[in-house]
């Protein structure tokens, strides 16, 4: 999945039915796909260029998500999570992806029923 994401165009990321947040290694949002924008109620233009964990999703600024991106050189893990910011609690599955040589880090968000 990581290799595909690294080579995907903005249009290909926007065509996905689940959320994709592509971040620079400092957690600045570089791409916030259309599906995530609709599900979270945030326009991609509002979040692009902002620090994801401080300015966009402080509910993920913790040891389960943000700390792992900041401290682990490589991540490919899926965790169950509950989003609580700006909405009633929503159960999601998060996939955290980071590679030492990658130009971006990725957070995949799949809403649970």
N, C-alpha and C positions, 0 to 999 in steps of 0.2 A: 504493500500500500504506500509506504513512504516514497519509494522510487517513482511511482505513478504520480503522487502528489507533487513531487519536486519538478516533474516535467509537464504538469497540467497547465493549461492556459486558464485565464480568468473565466472565460466562457465555459470551459469544461468543469471548473469548480462550481460555477453558478448553476449548472445543469443537474447537479446532484440533489437528491431528495432529503438529505440529512445535512446538518450543520457542519461547516468547515471553517475554522479560524486559523489562518496562516499568520505566524508571527516571526519577526526578526528574532535573533538570539537574545535581544534585550527585552523581549515580550511586547514590542511595539507591533500593533496590528498592521499587517501588510495587505491582507485580503480577508474579508468577512463575507461569506457567500450569501446568495439570495435566500436560500432556505433558512439559514440561521437568522438572518435579518427578519424574516417573516415570523418565525417561531418566537424570537426574543422580543420582537416589537422595536427593534433598533435598525435604522437605515445604515447600510454599509458606509456611506459617506460620513455619518456621524461618528463612527468608531475607528475608521482607518487613520493611521498615524498616531493613535493614542495608545498609552500603555494599557495592555489588556487587564492585568490584575489590579491595578490601582484605579484606573479611570472607567473601565468598561464593566468588568465583572469582579468587584471586590469580594463577592461571595465565594470566589475561587482562590482568593489570596490567602492560602493556608498551606499546611504541610501536605495535604493530600494532592494538591495540584500545583500551585505556584512554586512552592519550595522544591518540588521534584524537578520542574523545568529549570530552576536556577542552580540546582546542585548536582544533578545527575548528567553525565556526559551522553548517555544513551538511554532512551526510554521507548518501549513498545508495550504498553500496558493498558488494560481496559478495567475501569472501575465503575461501580454503581454510585450514583451521586444524586443529591436533591438540590435543585436550583431554587433560590429563595428571593433573589433581588428583583424588585419591580413587578413581582407576580406572586400568585399563590404558589405554594411549593409544587414543583414539577419534578417527577422522577425521570432521570436520564441515565444513559450509559455514556461515559466519556472514554475516548481512546486518546492517550497521550503518546505523541510520536516525536522523537528527537534523535538525531544521529550526530556523532562528533564532526563529520565532514559536511553535514547538511547546511544549506544556506538559510533554512527556515525551521521552525518548530511548528507542529500542528496539533490542534485540539479538535477532535471529531466529536460531535454531539448528536446522539440518537435519542429521541424522545421515546419514553416507554408508555404503553397504554395504561 
